[in-house]
Amino acid sequence: MQLAQHIKEMAKLIDQTERLHLVAGLMQHWGEQRRQLGLEASIGSQMGTIMEWKGSAPRTGASGARILVSGAGLDHAAAEVDAAVAELARRDERGATLAKLAELRYMELATIRVQMRELGLGEHADRTYRNWVKALHLQVFSVLAARAGRVRQQTVRRVGMRLACNMDDR
């Protein structure tokens, strides 16, 4: 109930156009990260790190930093967008088309003409293309909002903790 109220309050603060611009910016960041890092989930060798950084790599992986701990993987914002696009791809045929558009538009930086051709749109269907882009941004926003709601919920322990030792025997 509180989450729904929070979403309504936030929706009043940011209009739809601004939300779409924010999502577009996040998706551009996601595309940039994916182009630079790909889907690497492993950390390179120590010697490679020493050669790349001319010594020890920075160890501060601040949330949202572009260079994570030893430069491993996508940052948090890009990882969330990546998860949202993957969720769209798993939904249905329309979701798969939106995910394909996201990859073409933000990762491959394909021209609008190429994007339209890959989506099966005619050359003069510019308005339809713009509607697909808007739908992509709206769907990614809704998935990100749902994921943020799940992440922010705190786990509360309802059971009392038992002590491992008896403190009365002192």
FENCORRA-V286896 format. One record per run of one state. SS is the DSSP state (H for helix, E for strand, C for the rest). FROM is the first residue (numbers start at 1). LEN is the number of residues. If there is no record, write none. Layout:
ss: <SS/SS>
from: <FROM/FROM>
len: <LEN/LEN>
This chain:
ss: <C/H/C/H/C/H/C/H/C/H/C/H/C/H/C/H/C/H/C>
from: <1/2/14/16/38/46/54/69/72/76/92/93/108/112/120/126/153/167/170>
len: <1/12/2/22/8/8/15/3/4/16/1/15/4/8/6/27/14/3/1>
